[in-house]
C-alpha cells in the first residue's frame, strides 16, 4: 500500500491529511465571520491600563 509497511505510519499520514482538511474547512466556515462587538468592560479595562501606563511614565 504505497510502500508503507507499518500501520502506524499509515495512521500518521491519515491523521496529518485529516487535520489539514479540518483546518481548511474551519477557515472556510469562519472566513467572513467578523469581529466581536466591543463590550463596556473592555473599554473600562483599556482606560485603566492607559492611566496606569501614563502614571508610570
Helices and strands as residue ranges (DSSP letters): H 7-29, H 40-56
